[in-house]
Amino acid sequence: MAELSIVISTLGNYPGLKRVLDRFAVQDTQPGTFEVLVVADVADPEPDAVDRAIGSRSYPVSRLTGTRPGLSANRNTGWRAAKAPLVLFTDNDTLAEPQLVSEHLAWHSRHPDEEVAVLGHVRWARDIRVTAFMHWLDYGMQFDYPNIKGIEAGWGRFYGANVSVKRSFVERVGGFDAERLPYLYDDLDFGYRADKHGLRLLYNRRAVVEHLREMDVSYWRSRMRQSAHAEREFVRLHPDVTPYFQRMFSAAAALPPAQGRGRHLIRFIPRRVPWLGRVAWNSADAYYQQALAPEFLAGWEEDSPEPAEGPVAPYLLARDAVSSPGATLGGP
């Protein structure tokens, strides 16, 4: 019986899915160690293309279909069909390094408690050009790995692109909220609820996947309204946290227009570098936040004319929690 079930949600991106599955053929584990469950979204326009991408594999792989549109439903379909006691969630644009499976298995072997989950690392794929904007996304927008100290990641970094959990614990938490958070904030919501059940999320830097997707400001603008709706729903469901992105974008929009002259330097200068690092990163923060703010705030106002109030944003709440040191809000 497989030790690990790998759940891959997919919608379109058939060439990417094929490359993802190719990488699982070169894992450094023994044959039969894992199975792969490819869950096609019920809205996928070409189910036959999913089957062609799967093809014939050297490891066990099944193609399933979600019960309703959305990433949450697909992940629920996957973990419920899993035969292994451990479930690894990843995506159709994340390429596994050869040690991915063995690293997840080794850490769960060392930490057998049901509440322990393992967060792997996500980095940009080597064969794409990482722009200043993509580099900026790695610091609290899409992911926030640089700010993890030690191995305790905190519930706010439960990133569905590369995270493994005991199947029994997923069941205890209740899976993902397919009705209210079908896509975006789905993994953050799971992390928040899992924290109430004692989740301990450990960060394994050697369990690596490469993110095979180029992104630009226009792409993120197109997602901002949906992100705003998801954040609004998230804070409605969990009134003890307040909206991180709504506060951040509101503050950015209130500033004078940013020129962003220093944003091109952030690929080469860490934020911690005295003076120059602070200047470059402040310039990038203001420029990119203002570029995204109008669409996000418009989406927020569509859901609620009055911005939510509260003393602590999710980033700070999770960061300061004793059980969740270093956590941050999961990006869209």
C-alpha positions in Angstrom: 0.0 0.0 0.0 1.2 3.5 -0.8 2.6 5.6 2.0 1.7 8.9 0.4 -1.2 10.0 -1.8 -0.4 13.0 -4.0 -3.5 15.1 -4.8 -3.2 17.4 -7.9 -6.1 19.7 -8.7 -6.2 20.7 -12.4 -8.1 23.0 -14.7 -6.7 23.5 -18.2 -2.9 23.9 -18.4 -2.5 20.4 -20.0 1.1 20.7 -21.0 1.9 21.9 -17.5 0.1 18.9 -15.9 2.1 16.5 -18.1 5.4 18.1 -17.0 4.3 17.8 -13.4 3.5 14.1 -13.8 6.8 13.6 -15.6 8.7 14.8 -12.5 7.0 12.2 -10.3 8.5 9.4 -12.5 12.0 10.4 -11.2 11.4 10.5 -7.5 14.2 8.9 -5.4 11.8 6.6 -3.5 11.0 3.0 -4.0 8.3 2.0 -6.6 4.9 1.8 -5.0 5.7 4.4 -2.3 3.2 6.8 -3.5 0.1 7.2 -5.7 -1.1 10.2 -7.6 -4.7 11.4 -7.8 -5.3 13.9 -10.6 -8.6 15.7 -9.8 -10.0 17.5 -12.9 -12.3 20.4 -12.1 -15.9 19.8 -13.1 -15.6 22.9 -15.3 -12.6 21.6 -17.2 -13.4 22.1 -20.9 -11.3 19.2 -22.2 -11.4 16.1 -19.9 -9.9 14.0 -22.6 -6.9 16.4 -22.6 -6.4 15.6 -18.9 -6.4 11.9 -19.7 -3.8 12.5 -22.5 -1.6 14.4 -20.1 -1.8 11.5 -17.7 -1.0 8.9 -20.3 0.8 5.8 -19.1 2.9 6.2 -16.0 5.3 4.0 -14.0 3.5 4.8 -10.8 -0.2 4.4 -9.8 -2.2 7.4 -11.0 -6.0 7.9 -11.1 -8.1 10.6 -12.7 -11.0 11.9 -10.7 -13.5 14.7 -11.1 -14.4 17.3 -8.5 -18.0 17.5 -7.3 -18.4 21.2 -8.0 -16.2 24.0 -9.6 -13.3 25.1 -7.5 -10.0 24.1 -5.9 -11.6 23.3 -2.5 -13.9 20.7 -4.0 -11.1 19.1 -6.1 -8.9 18.8 -3.0 -11.8 17.3 -1.0 -12.4 14.7 -3.8 -8.7 13.8 -3.8 -8.1 13.3 -0.1 -11.3 11.4 0.4 -10.2 9.0 -2.3 -6.7 8.7 -1.0 -5.5 5.2 0.0 -2.4 6.3 1.9 -2.3 7.7 5.5 -0.5 10.8 4.3 -1.8 13.3 1.7 0.4 15.7 -0.2 -1.4 18.6 -1.9 0.2 20.3 -4.9 -0.8 21.9 -8.2 -0.7 21.4 -12.0 2.1 24.0 -12.3 4.5 22.9 -9.6 7.4 20.6 -10.7 8.6 18.2 -8.0 12.3 17.9 -7.3 13.5 14.3 -7.0 13.6 14.3 -3.2 10.1 15.8 -2.7 8.3 12.6 -1.8 11.1 11.2 0.4 11.5 14.4 2.3 7.8 14.6 3.1 7.8 11.0 4.2 11.0 11.3 6.3 9.6 14.3 8.2 6.3 12.6 9.0 8.2 9.6 10.1 10.1 11.7 12.6 6.9 13.6 13.6 4.2 11.0 13.7 1.7 13.0 15.7 -1.6 13.4 13.8 -1.6 17.2 14.1 1.9 17.7 12.5 1.8 18.8 8.8 4.8 19.5 6.6 5.2 22.6 4.5 7.6 22.2 1.5 9.3 25.0 -0.3 8.0 26.6 -3.5 10.5 28.5 -5.8 10.3 29.8 -9.3 11.1 27.3 -12.0 14.6 27.6 -13.4 13.5 27.9 -17.0 11.4 31.1 -16.5 12.6 34.6 -16.1 11.9 35.9 -12.6 11.0 39.6 -12.8 11.2 42.2 -10.0 7.4 41.8 -9.6 7.6 38.0 -9.2 10.4 38.5 -6.7 8.2 40.9 -4.8 5.4 38.4 -4.7 7.6 36.0 -2.6 7.6 38.4 0.4 4.1 38.2 1.9 1.9 38.4 -1.2 1.9 35.0 -2.8 4.2 33.2 -0.4 6.3 34.3 2.6 9.1 31.7 3.0 11.9 34.3 3.6 10.3 35.3 6.9 10.1 31.7 8.4 12.5 31.4 11.2 13.5 27.8 12.0 11.0 25.1 11.2 7.8 26.4 12.7 5.8 27.9 9.9 2.5 28.7 11.6 -1.1 28.1 10.3 -1.1 31.2 8.1 1.4 29.5 5.8 -0.6 26.4 5.0 0.2 26.6 1.2 -1.7 24.1 -0.9 1.0 24.2 -3.5 3.3 22.0 -1.4 2.0 20.7 1.9 1.4 17.2 3.4 -1.0 16.3 6.1 -2.2 13.1 7.8 -5.4 12.1 6.1 -7.1 11.4 9.4 -6.3 15.0 10.5 -7.8 16.5 7.3 -10.9 14.5 8.0 -11.0 15.7 11.6 -10.7 19.4 10.5 -13.5 18.8 7.9 -11.6 19.3 4.7 -11.8 22.4 2.6 -14.8 24.7 2.5 -16.0 24.1 -1.1 -19.2 26.1 -0.7 -18.0 29.4 0.8 -14.4 29.4 -0.3 -14.1 27.4 -3.5 -11.0 29.2 -4.7 -8.6 31.6 -3.0 -8.3 31.7 0.8 -9.2 28.0 0.7 -5.9 26.8 2.2 -5.7 29.7 4.6 -9.1 28.9 5.9 -8.1 25.3 6.3 -5.0 26.3 8.2 -7.0 28.6 10.5 -9.5 25.8 11.3 -6.8 23.2 11.7 -5.0 25.5 14.2 -8.1 25.1 16.4 -7.5 21.4 16.3 -3.8 21.7 17.3 -2.1 22.0 13.9 1.7 22.2 14.0 3.0 23.1 10.6 6.7 22.3 10.1 8.8 23.9 7.2 11.1 21.5 5.3 13.3 23.5 3.0 14.5 20.4 1.2 11.0 19.4 0.0 11.0 21.5 -3.1 8.7 22.2 -6.0 9.3 24.7 -8.8 6.5 27.0 -9.7 6.2 26.9 -13.5 4.1 30.1 -14.1 5.2 33.5 -15.2 3.2 36.3 -13.6 2.9 40.1 -14.2 1.0 43.0 -12.8 -1.8 42.6 -15.3 -2.4 39.0 -14.4 -2.6 39.9 -10.7 -4.9 42.8 -11.4 -7.3 40.4 -13.1 -7.5 38.4 -9.9 -7.9 41.2 -7.4 -11.7 41.5 -7.3 -12.0 37.8 -6.7 -9.3 38.0 -4.0 -11.3 40.8 -2.3 -14.4 38.7 -2.4 -12.5 35.8 -0.8 -10.9 37.9 1.9 -14.3 39.5 2.7 -15.8 36.0 3.1 -12.8 34.8 5.1 -13.1 37.5 7.7 -16.9 37.1 7.8 -16.4 33.4 8.7 -13.7 34.3 11.2 -14.5 37.6 12.8 -11.6 37.4 15.2 -9.3 38.3 12.3 -9.3 41.4 10.2 -8.6 41.8 6.5 -4.8 42.1 5.8 -5.0 43.0 2.1 -7.9 45.4 2.5 -5.9 47.3 5.1 -2.7 47.2 3.1 -4.3 48.3 -0.2 -6.3 51.0 1.6 -3.1 52.5 3.1 -1.3 52.3 -0.3 -4.1 54.0 -2.1 -4.0 56.9 0.4 -0.4 57.7 -0.5 0.9 60.0 -3.2 1.4 58.2 -6.6 4.5 56.1 -6.4 7.2 56.1 -9.1 8.7 52.8 -8.1 12.2 53.8 -9.3 13.8 51.4 -6.9 11.7 48.4 -7.6 14.2 46.9 -10.2 16.8 46.7 -7.5 15.0 44.3 -5.2 16.2 41.2 -7.1 19.7 42.0 -6.1 19.4 43.9 -2.7 17.8 42.2 0.3 15.3 44.2 2.4 17.6 43.9 5.4 20.5 45.8 3.7 20.9 49.1 5.6 19.4 52.2 3.9 19.5 51.0 0.3 17.6 47.8 0.9 14.9 49.7 2.8 14.7 52.4 0.1 14.4 49.9 -2.8 11.9 47.7 -1.1 9.7 50.6 0.2 9.7 51.9 -3.4 8.6 48.5 -4.7 6.0 48.0 -2.0 4.3 51.4 -2.7 4.5 51.0 -6.5 3.1 47.4 -6.7 0.5 47.9 -4.0 -0.8 51.0 -5.7 -0.9 49.1 -9.0 -3.1 46.4 -7.5 -5.1 48.4 -5.0 -7.9 49.9 -7.2 -9.2 46.5 -8.4 -9.0 45.0 -4.9 -10.8 47.9 -3.2 -13.5 48.0 -5.9 -14.1 44.3 -5.3 -14.2 44.9 -1.5 -16.8 47.6 -1.9 -19.0 45.3 -4.0 -19.3 43.0 -1.0 -19.4 45.6 1.8 -19.7 49.4 1.6 -18.1 49.7 5.1 -14.5 48.4 5.5 -14.1 46.0 8.4 -12.5 47.4 11.5 -10.3 45.6 14.0 -7.0 46.0 15.8 -5.0 43.1 14.3 -4.6 41.9 10.7 -4.2 38.2 10.1 -0.5 38.5 9.3 0.1 40.1 12.8 -2.3 37.8 14.5 -0.6 34.7 13.2 2.9 36.1 13.6 2.3 36.9 17.3 0.5 33.7 18.2 2.6 31.5 20.4 1.4 28.4 18.5 2.0 30.0 15.1 5.3 31.9 15.1 6.2 33.6 11.8 2.9 32.9 10.1 1.6 35.3 7.5 -1.5 35.5 5.4 -1.6 33.2 2.4 -1.6 35.1 -0.9 -4.1 34.7 -3.7 
